[in-house]
Amino acid sequence: MFQPMRGHDYQQSSAFSYLSPEERVPADHPLRPIRTMFDAALAKLSPVFNQIYSSTGRPSIAPEKLLRALLVQMLYSLRSERMLMEQLQYNMLFRWFVGMDMDEPVWVPTVYSKNRDRLLEGDIARTLFSEVLGQAEGADLLSGEHFSVDGTLIEAWASQKSFQRKDGSSAPPQDSDPGNPTVDFHGEKRSNETHQSSTDPDARLARKSGGHEAKLAYCGNVLIENRNGLVVDAELLLCSGTAERDAAMAMIERLEGTGQVTVGADKGYDTKDFVKELRNMKATPHVARNEKRPGGSAIDGRTARHAGYKISQIKRKRIEEVFGWLKTVALLRKTRHRGLFRVGWVFTFAAAAYNLVRMRKLLSPAVSAA
């Protein structure tokens, strides 16, 4: 019987490679349509980049590559810039997506972070989000009549130990460890009026509902359309008792058009002031009724009896898919940035990334069928 010769287990680097990263990535790879849509949005931002960058001096990292790197970091849940740079050293798929040649040197993590911070200073995320949303509108993926809104807590990059009295009278550490001193704040009454985080002054002590622990956080809010669950607006505010309703009214007010719309929401939005304000903005409040609220629900039987109200209550639950993706895949359960503006920038960029992933499925019949 013929026995094939065993091959030798050695690796020899060839002097030349004639296959580019473009040729090595399969034509049906899920990242291809995402990069096509993302590049189309980046092309619209070219005039904005020209205003941010000087026309003289030494060339820096292209902003398009910076944003593609940030996007692939979110899509593949890379928890740090150092890990991203490590992946770019040997991951051909990531190199192709970012737009790097095979022999192009990878950036130093600190250099990448400093160049990315330049983009954080501008309103690039909001403009990019609008361009991606415009593609969804052009593909007839958006509903212009039915929406849902909700908010969630985005944990701040600050510890409970940093939440100290504003007047500086907090109890001193119980040991001399400069890196992680022991601080006993049990039994101490702490609130946002008297205390503030020394690490992130914009963070606020908040909890989602009764029975949950209070943590330093921001309030992240999204508005989705009910047809396909795409995010049509995102807003990040400081935590307060009315932050979710304030963000909802701001996002609904920014909706284009003058026609009547419906807005689905959970019981936390069932207040007379919020419902009244929605009606003034030509928005029918399809808010879940909270019968336990003092004075009863602000949603009367005339609104709740319609079939559209029941449909909105079913559709509004899709907003949890957005929060689930943002917190697990995009790693926004706890932000790695500080300050309201920067955390809001990343939150808006992550919402655009979610739309790209969702649009890829909606625009690809083969993927949708699978």
KOLFI-328495 format. One line per field, with one value per residue (C-alpha): residue in one letter; x, y, z. Coordinates in Angstrom, 2 decimals. Each point is the difference from the previous one (the first is absolute). Example, Ala and Ser with C-alpha at 12.3 -4.5 7.8 and 13.67 -1.06 7.14 Angstrom:
// KOLFI-328495
code	c(A, S)
x	c(12.30, 1.37)
y	c(-4.50, 3.44)
z	c(7.80, -0.66)
// end
This chain:
// KOLFI-328495
code	c(M, F, Q, P, M, R, G, H, D, Y, Q, Q, S, S, A, F, S, Y, L, S, P, E, E, R, V, P, A, D, H, P, L, R, P, I, R, T, M, F, D, A, A, L, A, K, L, S, P, V, F, N, Q, I, Y, S, S, T, G, R, P, S, I, A, P, E, K, L, L, R, A, L, L, V, Q, M, L, Y, S, L, R, S, E, R, M, L, M, E, Q, L, Q, Y, N, M, L, F, R, W, F, V, G, M, D, M, D, E, P, V, W, V, P, T, V, Y, S, K, N, R, D, R, L, L, E, G, D, I, A, R, T, L, F, S, E, V, L, G, Q, A, E, G, A, D, L, L, S, G, E, H, F, S, V, D, G, T, L, I, E, A, W, A, S, Q, K, S, F, Q, R, K, D, G, S, S, A, P, P, Q, D, S, D, P, G, N, P, T, V, D, F, H, G, E, K, R, S, N, E, T, H, Q, S, S, T, D, P, D, A, R, L, A, R, K, S, G, G, H, E, A, K, L, A, Y, C, G, N, V, L, I, E, N, R, N, G, L, V, V, D, A, E, L, L, L, C, S, G, T, A, E, R, D, A, A, M, A, M, I, E, R, L, E, G, T, G, Q, V, T, V, G, A, D, K, G, Y, D, T, K, D, F, V, K, E, L, R, N, M, K, A, T, P, H, V, A, R, N, E, K, R, P, G, G, S, A, I, D, G, R, T, A, R, H, A, G, Y, K, I, S, Q, I, K, R, K, R, I, E, E, V, F, G, W, L, K, T, V, A, L, L, R, K, T, R, H, R, G, L, F, R, V, G, W, V, F, T, F, A, A, A, A, Y, N, L, V, R, M, R, K, L, L, S, P, A, V, S, A, A)
x	c(0.00, 1.31, 1.12, 0.31, 3.18, -0.43, 0.50, 2.64, -1.17, 1.93, -0.85, 1.90, -0.73, -0.21, 1.92, -3.09, -3.74, -2.28, -3.30, -1.32, -2.27, -2.87, 0.48, 0.28, -3.28, -2.92, -2.48, -2.90, 1.65, -2.43, 2.45, -0.06, -3.46, 0.70, 3.19, -1.77, -2.68, 2.53, 2.28, -2.96, -0.69, 3.68, 0.10, -2.69, 2.15, 3.06, -0.71, -0.32, 3.37, 1.59, -1.10, 1.35, 3.43, 2.58, 1.16, 3.64, 2.26, 0.79, -2.78, -1.84, -2.14, -2.82, -3.29, -1.73, 2.37, -0.46, -3.78, 0.15, 2.33, -2.42, -2.88, 1.74, 0.98, -3.70, -1.15, 2.46, -0.19, 3.68, 0.22, 3.08, 1.96, 3.05, -1.90, -1.21, 3.57, 1.03, -2.75, 1.04, 3.48, -1.13, -3.73, -0.32, -3.76, 0.42, 2.78, -2.24, -2.93, 2.07, 1.67, 3.57, 2.45, 1.68, 3.37, -1.40, 1.25, -2.57, -0.47, 1.24, -3.07, 0.66, 0.42, -3.26, -1.80, 1.29, -1.01, -3.41, -0.50, 0.20, -3.11, -1.69, 0.31, -2.25, -3.58, 1.10, -2.10, -3.27, 0.74, 1.04, -3.15, -2.12, 1.74, -0.56, -3.63, -0.35, 1.06, -2.67, -2.59, 1.12, -0.48, -3.54, 0.84, -1.44, -3.48, -0.97, -3.04, 0.66, 2.83, 1.10, 2.20, 1.85, 3.06, 2.65, 2.88, 3.53, 2.37, 2.68, 3.75, 0.21, -0.09, -2.18, 3.10, 0.32, -3.49, 1.01, -1.46, 0.16, 1.14, 2.99, -1.12, -0.07, 1.46, 3.73, 1.21, 0.53, 3.45, 2.87, -0.27, 0.24, -1.24, -3.13, -0.62, -2.65, -2.99, -2.97, -3.06, -2.63, -2.68, 0.88, -2.85, 1.18, -1.82, 0.78, -0.69, 2.72, 2.43, 1.86, 2.39, 3.58, 0.72, -2.96, -1.81, -2.81, -0.99, -3.05, -0.99, -3.10, -1.87, -2.38, -2.78, -0.69, 1.93, 3.03, 3.28, 0.85, 3.02, 1.77, -1.49, -1.38, -3.47, 0.13, -3.17, -0.98, -3.00, -0.73, -2.46, -2.35, 0.25, 3.51, 1.25, 2.60, 1.24, -1.16, 1.45, 2.22, 0.43, 2.20, -0.81, 1.04, -2.01, -2.96, -3.58, -1.25, 2.96, -1.74, -3.10, 2.07, 2.06, -3.15, -1.58, 3.24, 0.28, -3.68, 0.23, 2.89, -2.09, -0.44, -3.46, -3.20, -2.30, -1.42, 2.27, -0.31, 2.56, 0.13, 1.64, -0.05, -1.75, 2.74, -1.25, -3.60, -0.20, -2.55, 2.61, 1.77, -3.22, -1.29, 3.23, -0.06, -3.49, 1.12, 2.73, -2.53, 1.21, -2.52, 1.33, -0.13, 1.44, -0.55, -2.58, 1.20, -3.11, 2.03, 1.07, -1.74, -2.92, -0.14, 1.38, 0.25, -0.99, -3.78, -2.12, -0.45, 3.68, 0.47, -3.02, 1.46, 1.76, 2.94, 0.63, 0.39, 2.32, 2.18, 0.24, 1.31, 2.37, 1.51, 1.68, 2.36, 1.86, 1.48, 1.79, 1.79, 1.05, 1.05, 2.27, 1.46, 0.86, 1.29, 1.49, 0.95, 1.13, -1.98, -1.21, 2.78, 1.45, 3.76, -0.27, -0.65, -2.14, -3.49, 1.15, 2.43, -2.29, -2.82, 2.28, 0.79, -3.66, -1.14, 2.75, -1.03, -3.62, 1.21, 1.96, -3.14, -1.90, 2.72, -0.23, -3.79, -0.04, 2.38, -2.55, -2.94, 1.65, 1.43, -2.68, 2.43, 0.93, -3.62, -1.13, 2.64)
y	c(0.00, 3.43, 2.05, 3.80, 1.62, 1.97, 3.73, 1.90, 2.21, 3.18, 3.52, 1.93, 3.64, 0.87, 2.96, 1.52, -0.26, 0.64, -0.25, 3.17, 0.01, 0.90, -3.29, -2.07, 1.14, -2.12, 1.81, -1.03, 1.02, 1.89, 2.89, 0.85, 1.62, 1.72, 1.56, 1.03, 1.86, 1.45, 1.24, 1.69, 1.86, 0.92, 1.44, 2.51, 1.04, 0.90, 3.79, -0.25, -1.75, 2.75, 2.56, -2.01, -0.75, 2.57, 0.18, 0.32, -2.01, -3.68, -2.37, -1.78, -3.13, 0.31, 0.69, -2.60, -2.67, 1.18, -0.30, -3.39, -1.22, 1.25, -1.70, -3.37, 0.29, 0.25, -2.68, -2.55, 1.10, 0.91, 1.47, 2.21, 1.91, -2.11, -3.18, 1.63, 0.82, -3.57, -1.34, 2.33, -1.50, -3.39, 0.07, 0.38, 0.56, 2.95, 1.45, -0.18, 1.60, 2.89, 0.53, -0.97, -1.70, -3.22, 1.73, 3.14, 0.42, -0.09, 3.13, 0.32, -0.20, 3.40, 1.62, -1.55, 1.25, 3.55, 0.16, -1.46, 2.62, 2.67, -1.48, -0.14, 3.76, 0.51, -1.06, -2.78, -2.72, 1.89, 0.80, -3.58, -1.29, 2.27, -1.23, -3.65, 0.74, 1.73, -3.21, -1.91, 2.58, -0.25, -3.78, 0.48, -1.73, 2.63, 0.61, 3.65, -0.46, -2.50, 0.25, -1.27, 1.59, -1.20, 0.70, -1.98, 0.61, 0.10, -0.61, 2.67, -0.64, 0.95, -1.91, 0.54, 1.11, 3.02, 1.20, 2.47, 3.04, 3.21, 1.99, -2.31, -1.29, -3.66, -2.51, -0.62, -3.40, -2.68, -0.89, 1.65, -1.97, 2.71, -2.27, -1.51, 1.30, -1.54, 2.33, -0.88, 1.98, -2.39, 1.80, 3.33, 1.83, 0.78, 1.87, 1.90, 3.28, -0.48, -2.39, -0.12, -2.41, 1.21, -2.27, 0.95, 3.09, -0.41, -3.46, -0.19, -2.54, -1.77, -3.28, -1.33, -1.01, -0.96, -2.98, 0.70, 1.37, 3.63, 0.60, 2.89, 0.15, 1.93, -0.28, -1.32, 0.33, -1.16, 0.50, -2.83, -0.34, -2.95, -1.49, -1.45, 1.15, 2.42, 2.80, 3.38, 2.11, -0.32, 2.28, -0.30, 2.16, 0.34, -2.31, 1.59, -0.87, 1.36, -0.73, -2.70, 2.09, 3.10, -1.93, -1.50, 3.41, 1.37, -2.90, 0.08, 3.72, -0.61, -2.38, 1.28, 0.56, 1.51, -3.04, -1.86, -2.68, -2.59, -0.48, -3.20, -0.04, -1.87, 0.93, 2.37, 2.51, -0.08, 3.49, 2.70, 2.59, -2.34, -1.23, 3.56, 1.19, -2.86, 0.91, 3.60, -1.28, -1.98, -3.30, -2.56, -1.39, -3.80, -0.22, -3.04, 0.79, 0.23, -0.53, 0.07, 3.60, 2.47, 1.49, -2.85, -0.36, 3.00, -2.26, -0.12, -2.79, 1.80, -0.47, -3.47, -1.53, 0.35, -2.91, 2.29, 0.50, -3.74, -0.27, 2.83, -1.78, -3.07, 1.87, 2.19, -3.04, -0.11, 2.92, -2.46, -1.65, 3.30, 0.35, -3.65, 0.44, 3.29, -1.43, -3.43, 0.30, 3.69, -0.32, 3.00, -1.65, 2.04, 2.81, 0.45, 3.77, 2.84, 3.09, 0.50, 1.05, -2.87, -2.68, 1.43, -0.03, -3.69, -0.78, 1.64, -1.73, -3.36, 0.68, 0.56, -3.26, -1.84, 1.41, -1.20, -3.55, 0.07, 1.45, -2.68, -2.63, 1.92, 0.74, -3.49, -2.57, -2.88, 1.03, 0.73, -3.39, -1.73)
z	c(0.00, -0.94, 3.01, -0.56, 1.20, 3.20, -0.49, 1.92, 2.88, -0.64, -1.00, -2.59, -0.64, -3.66, -1.29, -1.65, 0.48, -2.95, 1.92, 1.60, 3.08, -2.34, -1.87, 3.17, 1.58, -1.30, -2.20, 2.25, 3.29, 2.31, 0.38, -3.70, -0.11, 3.32, -1.36, -3.21, 1.95, 2.43, -2.79, -1.68, 3.24, 0.42, -3.52, 1.02, 2.98, -2.07, 0.13, 3.79, 0.25, -2.09, 2.58, 2.95, -1.49, -1.04, -3.61, 1.10, 2.27, 0.29, -1.13, 2.80, 0.01, -2.52, 1.83, -2.15, 1.30, 3.58, -0.23, -1.74, 2.76, 2.65, -1.79, -0.28, 3.66, 0.89, -2.42, 1.43, 3.66, 0.38, 3.47, -0.48, -2.60, 0.81, -0.86, -3.22, -1.02, 0.78, -2.25, -2.79, 0.11, -1.25, -0.72, -3.77, 0.18, 2.34, -2.16, -3.05, 1.80, 1.40, -3.40, 0.84, -2.35, 1.06, 0.53, 1.58, 3.59, 2.78, 2.07, 3.55, 2.30, 1.57, -3.43, -1.14, 3.12, -0.39, -3.65, 0.81, 2.71, -2.69, -1.56, 3.40, 0.25, -3.03, -0.60, -2.33, 1.65, -0.43, -3.64, -0.70, 1.69, -2.22, -3.16, 0.91, 0.83, -3.36, -1.74, 1.92, -1.03, -3.62, 0.14, 1.41, 3.28, 2.34, 1.27, 0.08, 2.23, 2.80, 2.53, 3.43, 2.63, 3.08, 2.11, 1.84, 2.37, -1.41, 2.90, 0.30, 0.06, 3.68, 3.25, 3.06, 1.90, -2.31, 1.03, 2.69, 1.71, -2.02, 3.03, 0.49, 3.40, -0.98, 2.43, -0.55, -1.28, 2.64, -1.30, -1.85, -3.23, -2.72, -2.78, 1.54, 3.50, 2.24, 0.42, 2.19, -1.15, 1.37, 1.98, -1.60, -1.76, -3.51, -2.76, -3.19, 1.79, 2.59, -1.72, -3.31, -1.65, -0.03, -2.97, -2.21, 1.32, -2.58, 1.27, 2.25, 2.63, -1.33, -0.10, -2.61, 2.40, 3.60, 1.27, -2.21, 1.26, -0.68, -2.22, -1.68, -3.46, -2.96, -1.50, -3.57, -2.07, -3.48, -2.26, -2.42, -2.86, 0.35, -3.50, 0.22, 3.41, -1.36, 2.25, -1.33, 2.83, 3.07, 2.98, 3.08, 3.04, 3.59, 2.24, 1.73, 0.89, -3.31, -2.31, -2.02, -0.62, -0.77, -2.56, -1.53, -0.56, -1.49, -2.47, -0.97, -0.59, -2.44, -2.12, -3.54, -1.44, 1.32, -0.05, 2.98, 1.49, 2.76, 2.77, 2.04, 3.42, 3.32, 3.25, 1.06, -2.59, 1.25, 1.48, -0.74, -0.98, -2.44, -1.61, -0.34, -1.58, -2.51, -1.11, -0.48, -2.32, -2.10, 1.47, 1.21, 3.32, -0.19, 3.52, 2.22, 2.67, 3.59, 2.10, 3.23, -0.53, 2.39, -1.86, -2.49, -3.51, -2.32, -2.93, -0.31, -1.43, -3.32, -0.78, 1.47, -1.78, -3.50, -1.69, -0.83, 3.72, 0.53, -2.99, 1.37, 3.35, -1.79, -2.31, 2.74, 1.53, -2.99, 1.51, 2.53, -2.93, -0.60, 3.63, 0.13, -3.03, 1.24, 3.41, -0.99, -3.50, 0.01, 3.65, 1.24, 3.17, 1.57, -2.06, -0.36, -0.45, 2.40, -0.34, -1.38, -3.46, -0.59, 1.37, -2.13, -3.06, 0.42, 0.78, -3.24, -2.00, 1.46, -1.03, -3.56, 0.17, 1.12, -2.96, -2.38, 1.38, -0.17, -3.53, -1.23, 0.98, -1.39, -3.37, -0.53, -0.98, 0.40, 3.54, 0.93, -1.26, 2.09)
// end
